Amino acid sequence: MIDANVFIGDSLYENSLSPQHLLEMMRLSDVGRAVVRPLKPLDFDFDGANCWIAEVQSKHPNLIGFGRVDALLRQAPEQALRAVEEYGLQGIHLHPWEENYQINSEKVDRVVEALDARVPIYVSAGYPVVSHPLQVQDLANRHPDTTFIVTHGGQQDISGMSFDDALIVARESPNVNFDVSGVYRRDFIELLIEQAGEQRIIFGSCTPYMDMTFEIIRIHATHLSIEIKDRIFQGNIIRILGLQGG
Amino acid sequence: MIIDAHAHADENDIWGWYDPPEKVISLMDEAGIDMAVITPYSDEPGPSPGLENLKRYLAQFPDRLIGFPRIDPKFGQKSIEIFEKTIKANPLMKGLKLHPISNLVKPFAPLCVELIRRAGELGVPVFIHCGDKIPALPLQITRAAGLCPDTTIICHMGGYFHAEEALRCARRQSNLVLDTSSTPYPMIVRQALELLGPNRVVFATDNPAGDPISELQKIRMLHLKPDVEERVLWKNIAELLHLEVGRN
């Protein structure tokens, strides 16, 4: 299994996670590889945190590094490009909830354009005001050549009223892929597969915000075939990131 | 014995949500759940036959399903009369469901408070959808609970963004009971038990919206003491609903 959505590092908040601790969690959950990006760093310096992620990536071959930038900052486009070109990171994460911007803001375009579709952009999605599914789609539609991966199936809404909006994105925006962290509805995961196709749904746990073991249980509980579950657990992210399988 | 304190069954043309009781029962069987409290998707009075569907489903599966009619409080006395008549006419109707996001009446608004108080007078609990949106925020429900101290109010553990707030609210308002569904955080369930004690947390799945197997696993992975797990999985809700179950 590959967990596509894990945050590590010394956190500004009370949820720090070291690589060693993560590796132990992965061992206990039978997760072979993980895609890691920085938690919000103590000094707000994402460039420094991205550089550290690159060190982690080179030290631990089963940890795949993504950078993270604050799209509101003037230097965000340069930092994103540096993370990929200089540090060798394999994607960029945007967290509009923790960095306080709307994902479809034109300021985000600068980051996406700087990367020029070199790597996927992972978006923390489904957060009120900042990354509702249609806001994510608004951004994704402006950049059809860029591959996006969104967290939480694109929505976090226990009333069920945002499901349809996320499914619109699944149907209409082929450059958007979905991780299913925190999606407690089995039928919503199955609907995502139906609307987006089995190649665009991936396993990401959103550790340490969510529980890696429990997120695996959710996918196992779906009424999907072994083949589709295998795509979710590893095949799709291997293809999206161009990783070596096995 | 396992009792699910919150599930749904309805066939609703307006929203296009079709979850007949057979589907709910099948998922219960798959997870090993003996009984479930079900509510419709639509409010009564309203354009969809949610209440009639509920009555039919209970008649179909009287040993498996318990009903909470879902009432829209904005019709005042008419809403109260429908609720009261429903409860008195059918022993399988054992509570009231309020969904402020569909009825758009704040839980602490006078029309709602009157209905909640009436439930207390009838000796049945009220389940209020509690999540991340106005008008179903934990603090809004807590205000209602404060105005209706003789009614037990069961609500979700705050959804994605209000889980800790739901715990704080339940800690200070003793007639609030939290259900374990609709939150992705197993540790919040543990914290709820630590803060509130073993008697004010009830197992629920939101079936078929929520997945019964993983919702049950969410409790089991906490490795609770057997007597605590038993309270959560059925005893607490059985006591709230005065169910004659699990007695040898």
Interface residues (C-beta under 8 A of the other chain):
Chain A: G126 P128 Q156 D157 I158 S159 G160 M161 S181 G182 V183 Y184 R185 R186 D187 M210 D211 T213 F214 I217 R218 A221 T222
Chain B: I101 H129 G131 D132 K133 A136 H156 G159 Y160 F161 S181 S182 T183 P184 Y185 P186 M187 D206 P208 A209 G210 D211 I213 S214 E215 Q217 K218 M221
